[in-house]
Amino acid sequence: PVDLVTARTFADPPLNTIVLAKKGPVFLLEGGVTLPVPAELTGIADAIYTIGFQPHHLSLERPNAAAVPVRAKVTITEITGSESFIHLDFADARWVMLTHGIRDFEPDAMVEVFIDPRHIMVFDGNGRAVAAAPKLAA
């Protein structure tokens, strides 16, 4: 998507976002968590950005060595047959994780979830895309 409005409009379930700062080779999240800046974006200016990622790109298991763990609080779990929507609070952000299987967490439970930097979209302070997430084969 060319901007954050478009990315949010066409995301169902909703796009997960968080505002953060880029400092050198990393994005800084709350609690001292760092997320590596994707290689194709290392040249962008240090500034405040919004990153976005789809609910199925947030996971309970580390999908690869580059994935970054964060601790988030469960607000509610929705079980929809063979998948579960887990609603989470992290810092001032509300996220939804879509995961395979029946996952039933108690509200207020703290869970470790993983953000895969290969799938993030980065938007500048005006909401314009800095670069789209790389396209991966299905």
C-alpha positions in Angstrom: 0.0 0.0 0.0 1.1 3.6 -0.7 -0.1 4.9 2.7 -1.3 3.9 6.1 -4.9 4.8 5.4 -4.9 2.3 2.5 -3.2 -0.4 4.5 -5.7 -0.1 7.3 -8.7 0.1 4.9 -8.0 -3.1 3.2 -6.9 -5.1 6.2 -9.3 -7.6 7.7 -8.7 -8.4 10.5 -7.3 -5.0 11.3 -3.7 -4.1 10.6 -1.5 -4.1 13.7 0.5 -0.8 14.1 2.8 0.9 16.5 4.5 4.3 16.5 8.3 4.0 17.2 11.6 5.7 16.7 14.3 4.7 14.2 17.8 5.1 15.6 20.6 3.9 13.4 20.0 0.2 12.4 17.0 -0.4 14.7 13.5 0.7 15.5 13.0 1.3 19.3 9.9 -0.1 20.9 8.8 0.4 24.5 10.6 -1.5 27.2 14.0 -1.5 25.5 12.8 -3.8 22.7 14.6 -3.2 19.4 13.4 -4.3 16.0 16.1 -4.4 13.2 15.4 -2.0 10.4 15.0 -4.1 7.2 18.1 -4.0 5.0 16.4 -2.1 2.2 15.5 0.7 4.6 18.7 1.2 6.5 19.3 4.5 4.7 16.1 6.2 5.9 16.5 9.1 8.3 16.3 8.6 12.0 12.8 9.8 12.9 9.4 8.7 14.2 7.7 6.1 12.0 4.7 3.8 12.2 5.2 0.2 11.4 2.3 -2.1 10.4 2.0 -5.9 10.2 -0.8 -8.3 9.5 -2.3 -10.4 12.3 -0.9 -13.6 10.8 2.6 -12.2 10.9 2.5 -12.0 14.7 3.2 -15.4 16.3 3.5 -17.4 19.5 6.5 -19.3 18.2 9.7 -17.8 16.8 9.3 -18.2 13.0 13.0 -17.5 12.3 16.1 -16.2 14.0 15.4 -12.5 13.1 11.9 -12.5 14.7 11.8 -10.2 17.8 10.0 -11.2 21.0 7.8 -8.8 22.9 5.7 -9.4 26.0 2.0 -8.4 25.5 -1.1 -8.6 27.6 -4.1 -10.7 26.4 -7.4 -8.8 26.4 -9.5 -11.5 24.9 -9.3 -14.7 22.8 -11.7 -15.6 20.0 -11.8 -19.2 18.9 -13.1 -19.6 15.3 -13.0 -23.3 14.5 -9.4 -24.2 13.7 -8.0 -20.7 14.3 -7.8 -18.3 17.2 -7.8 -14.5 17.2 -5.8 -13.3 20.3 -6.3 -9.6 21.1 -3.3 -8.1 22.7 -2.1 -4.8 24.4 1.5 -3.8 23.9 2.5 -0.3 25.1 -0.2 2.0 23.8 -1.0 -0.3 20.9 -3.8 -2.8 20.5 -3.0 -5.8 18.3 -4.7 -8.9 16.9 -2.8 -12.1 16.4 -4.3 -14.8 14.1 -2.9 -18.2 14.9 -3.7 -21.8 13.9 -5.2 -24.1 16.5 -7.3 -23.5 19.5 -5.6 -21.1 21.9 -7.5 -20.1 25.0 -5.7 -17.5 27.1 -7.1 -15.9 30.2 -7.7 -12.1 30.0 -4.7 -10.2 31.4 -2.3 -13.1 30.8 1.1 -12.0 29.7 2.4 -13.8 26.6 5.5 -13.6 24.5 4.8 -13.0 20.8 7.1 -12.6 17.9 7.3 -9.8 15.2 8.9 -11.0 12.0 10.8 -7.9 10.6 10.5 -9.5 7.1 6.8 -8.6 7.1 6.7 -5.1 8.4 5.4 -2.1 6.5 7.0 1.2 7.4 5.1 4.6 7.1 6.6 8.1 7.7 5.1 10.8 9.9 2.6 11.8 7.2 1.4 8.2 6.8 3.2 7.6 3.4 4.8 4.3 2.8 8.5 4.3 3.1 8.6 0.9 1.4 6.3 -2.0 1.1 6.8 -5.3 2.9 8.7 -7.7 0.6 6.6 -10.1 -1.4 7.1 -13.7 -0.5 6.0 -16.7 -2.5 3.0 -18.6 -1.0 
